[in-house]
């Protein structure tokens, strides 16, 4: 890693940074739906449960939103006269699980297709970096053989945003902050007794053989977990990180509360503390709220989200106040 940092430092060169965005409404959905019978959530990948008219006589739609924003930062080389040359790199952020490929094989999924299309369009010298937004409860609608259609659409939207990207106003100030915080883990005894069984996983009950042992695993974890939270900005474009899989509702709230004109969230950054539902998400139950898939209490989750908002505000104060 040290060698990589030294190599990157040696390769520094002047560049122009531009920001662009596309709104993508095709190919993703909120993966938690509301069962009228018990007033709780089921996940959309559970057809045996959802199609059981005794278990789920009526589904009352999705329980939450999606985040359609696909953000792009484009980095272009500058010559000695300040003229724009070849593109050097492309950063993009989108709030969608990277599991559309759907096989047991390792796959770069749609970000890999985007990177290939970017190189084909802008040159082999372009390095593409992807961060997933807050997408713990957002899944693709196109899987298996149809996944390529999803990847093609996201690639087109990324390239379109890159072509429309506008330069950031000069001077471009860059700053970052990091905070390590201690958050309370989930209390396994807080899980409702019916939470596993009601999911009817695969038509064979809630798979207690899988999830019951995880109660003991989480119980053996320290009561306080140390997690990193970061925030940075490149001019008016800001990024806040999250150390696990964050519900989209939390991500949208971070964006809404950010003082920066453009803000994204990068989840699964520097740690893996699993799913982070909202208070309503916990009340509605569902897979993401089971102990094991979830390891941090709602109080801890809200501490992480609050810290991200706090760091963004501190960066804004440092630069623009």
N, C-alpha and C positions, 0 to 999 in steps of 0.2 A: 504494500500500500504506500509506503514511504517513497519507493521508486516511482510509482504512478504519479504522486503529487509533484515530485521533482521534475518528471517528464512534462507534466501539464504546465508547470511554472515556466519551464524552458520554452514551451511552445506558445507562450502568451503573445498576442498581437492585437493591434487596434481593431475594433469591430463596431458596427452599428447594430443596435438592438431594436427590433420592431415587435409590436404586439398585435395579435389578431384573434378573432373568435368566430366560431360557428355554433349555431343552435341545432342540435341533433335530436330529433324526436322519433326516429325510426330505429327499431332494433333493440330497445331496452324497455323494461317494465319494472314496477315495484313488485317484488316477489312475495309479498305478504298480503293475503286477502282475508276478509272478515266473514266468519261463519255466523249466520243469523241465529243458529240454534243455541250456541253457548256464548256468543258475543266475543269470541276470541279468534286469534289469527291462525291460519294454516299457510304453509309455504306452497308456492305454485308448482313445485316439482313433485308433489305428492298426489298424483292423479287417482290412486286407489282410494285415498281418503276423500278427495274433492268430488269424485264421481259417485260416491256412496250417498244416495239420497236419504238414507236414514241418518247417517252421521252428519252430512252437510246438506240439508234440504234446500238451503238457499245461501248464495254467496253475495254479499253486499259490496262488491267492488274492492279495490285496493285500499289499504289502510294508510297509505302515504304517497308522497310525490316522487318524481324523478328529478334529476338535475341535468338539464339538456345542454349546459354550457361545455363546449370543447375549446380550451384556450391554447394558444400557440405563442411562443417566443421564437423569433427568427433572428439568427446572428449572421451578419454579412461582413466579409472582410473589407477593410479600407486600405487603399494604397497610400503612399507617402504624401499624396496631394489631397487626401481625404475623400477620394472618389470610391464609390461602392464597387466591390469586386464580387467574387463568387460567394455563395452561401457557405458558411462554415458549420452551422449546427441548427437543430430544431428541437425545441422542448415542447411537449404537448401533455395536457392533463385532461382526463375525461373520467366521469363517475360511472363506471361500468365494470363489473367482474370480468376478468380475463379468462373465462372458462367456456367460451363458445365452441372451441374445437371439440371438446367433449369426449376424448379418448383417454385411455390409461397411459398414453405416451406423453413425454414432456413436449410442450409446445410453446412457442412465443406468442401464439394466438394473434388477436388483431393488432397489438403493438408491433409484432414482427412484420406483418404485412404493411403497416404504415411506414415502417423504417425502409422497407424495400421500395415502396412506391416513391418515397421522398428521394431516395438515392437515384432512382430512375428519372425523376422529374428535375431534380436540382443538382445532381452530380454525385459521383461516388465519394467525394470528399466530405459529404455532409454526415455528421454524427447526430443521431436522433436519440433523445432521452424522453422516456415516458414515466409519468407518475399517475397512479390511480387516485381519483378524487374519493370523497366519502361515498362508498358504494356497497356497504355491507348488506343492504337490503335491496340492491338493484342488480338484476340479472339480464342476460341477453334473451331475446325472444327467438333467436335463430340459432339452432344447434346442429350438430352432425354435419350432414352434407350441405346444409344451408348456411353454415357459419361463414363461408367465403363471401356470401352476399353482404353479411354484416361487416366483415373486414373491408370489403371494397367500398362500402358507403362511408365508413369512418375515415378511410384513406382519402377519399374524395373531399370530405368535409375538412380534413386537416390541411390538405394542399390548398383548398380554396381559402381557408383562414390565413395560411402562410402568404398567399399571393395578395390578399387584401390587407395584410399587416401594415400598420403605420409606425414610423419611427417614434421611439420614446423621446420626449422633449429633453434637450440638453440643459444643464449637465445631468447625467444619469447617476444618481447617488445610490450606492449599494451598501446595505447594512444587514446584520443578522444578529439574532439572540438565541440562546439555548438555556433551558432550565430543566434540571433534574428534580422531579417531585416524587413524593411518596403517597401512594393511593391505597385505600383499603380494598382488599380482595373481596370477592363475593362470599357471603356466608352460605354454605351448602344447605343449611337448615331453612333458608328463606325460600327454597324452591317449593312451589305448591305440589302436593302429593300426586295430583293428577297430571302434572306437566309432561312427563315422559309418555305415559300411556295414551293420552288423548290424541297424540299426533298420528297414531295408527300407521306407523312407518312401514311402507311396503305391504300394507294390509295385514300385518302380523303384530299389531300393537306397536308401542313406541320404541322398540328396540332397547329394552331395559338392560340387555346383555352388554350393550355398547355404552349407554349413558350412566347407568348406576355406578359402575366402577369409577367414573370420572368425579362423582361426588367425593369419594375418598381421596382421589388425586388432588383435587382443589383444596380439600380440608387439610392436606399435608403441606400446602404451600404457606409461605410466610403471610402473616396477617396484613403486612404492609408490603407493597410492591413498588420498586423504584423504576420510574419510567422517564424517558426523555421527551421533551416538547421543544420544538424549534420554530422560529419564524424568521423570514428574510424578505427583503424587497429589492427589486431592481427598478429604481424610479417609482412610478405609480403602480407597479405590478408587485403584488405580495403573495407569499406562500406560507401557509402554516402547516406543520406536520402533526401526524397522529401515530402513536406506536401500535395500532391494531387495526381492526376493521370497524369503521365508524358508520353508524346509521346516517343516511343521507340527510335526515332532518337536522342532525347536529351540524353537518357540513354547511347546509343552507343558512343556519343561524350564525355560524362563524362568518360567512360571507356577508350576511345582512348587517352584522355588528361591526365589521371591519371599517376603519376610516379610509382605507385605500380605495381608489376608484375600481381597481381590478384585483380580486383576491381568489386564490384557489387553495384547496386543502389536499395534502398528499398523505394518504393513509399508508399503513404497513411500513412505517419509516423508523429504522433503527431499533425495532423491537417487534415482538409478536404477542400481544396480550389478548388476542382473540376479539370476539364481537362486543360492541359497545352500543346497546340499544338505548332508546329514550325511556323516560318514566312511563309513557303510554305504551311503548313497545314491551316493557316488562309486564305491564298489566294485561296486555293482549296475549302474552305467552308466545309460543312458536319456537322453532328450532334455535334461533339465535339467543334466546333467553335461558336455555337449559344450562345448568352448571356443567362446565367443561368447555363447550363452545363459548360460554361467557365465564370470565374469571375475575372481573373487576366489578365491584358494587356500583350501583347507580350514583352514589355519592362520589366515588372515585372517578367515574366517567365524567361527571359534571365538573370535577376539579381539572381534568385534563382539557376539556373544552374551554373552561374559563381561563386556564393558563394560556392557551393559544390566543384567545381574544385579548388577554392582557399584554402578551408579547407584541401583538400587532399594534396595539395602541401605544406601547412604549416606543416602538420603531417610528411610528408616525410623529410622536412628540419630538423625538430626537432629530428628525430630518426636516419636518415641515412647520414646527411651532417656533 
